[in-house]
Amino acid sequence: MIRYRTVLKNLPKEKKDKEKLPIDLSELFLPYALPPAVEARLMGRFEQIGFNQKDAFAAELLCEQIAESHRLLPGQILLANSLQEAQQKLFYAFGGRARRSAAPLTMLPFYEKAAFLGECALEKIEFSKGSVAVAEEVVAFAKEKKPSLLLFGMPDLLTGSVYPLKEIEAIAEKLPDTVLLFDETAVEFSQSSVLPLFEKFDNLLSLRTFSNAYGLASLGISYIFASSAMLAEKLRPLFGNGFINAFAASAADTAYQMYYEYEPFWEKIIAERERMVKALTELKGYKVLSSEGNFILVHSPDKSEGEKKLAAAKIAVKTFDMPELRSLWRVSVGTEAQNECFLQALAKRTAV
């Protein structure tokens, strides 16, 4: 008999649509093809990579470039071949028997699988309804539950909201022995980042990716900032550059060098995001939050009927199985034409 872990049946299953819809606004990725100048340079670099041997040089160059652009040390940068790999390794590093992590409800759907695979319990941080005292409640929760890792989004991966740096500073000051991980995978569309606090604290991590704003989703490479070299060194056995795909590292290095080629795309997405928020606000019954990501959170007055209308228009949005989140959609910002199709589909719904 083949033996395997029986707990695999509890692993969160990946949703698979019956068919790939023409307009997919369910995942976070750049809705445009790579800038031609980036693609041309990328192809040139690929020609210099040997298939028959490992090459950590591109990964080392990438770490140096990222560090220099943020006035950090290369040793404070950790690379991973995918976002889930980075998440899973972080949970593994801070998990294990009698250890746990915690995050707000709005981050759980995006991290529960990685926490499971990383063998780290992931609990929900409870906030009082309407509370604005985020730091006080987080600190009180941590004092009671004693998690080794606290996870937040900057911006939050569901709501698109960000935490004021003063609140983060208050949490970091009062919880010096707890690592604070900030998912900044949509930071290119935001005005906020935790990096300004790196000089003050040794217990901060920022997780970013090239899959989203840089359009390298097929390569998946991601990276982590550690606020101290000591914290990075503790994690390095899990994140050696020798494990990084040389093609992915070369592509990321090229894209990062040529960030200016992407800026018009980012500006266009931000403008489209604001247009979508305004248009949805004017539709009767819909509630939408302002966002600092390349997505928006929508509450539908009649979710099942709305989803039928979107399906008829062949539009996919991200939905959630958690009872507290079932009435919500997360809608990624696509091209102008895709966004217009989405808005028109919902406008038809309200006219019924």
Summary of the structure (lengths in Angstrom):
residues: 352
radius of gyration: 20.7
end to end distance: 57.2
largest distance: 61.3
contacts: 1114
relative contact order: 0.16
helix: 46%
strand: 15%
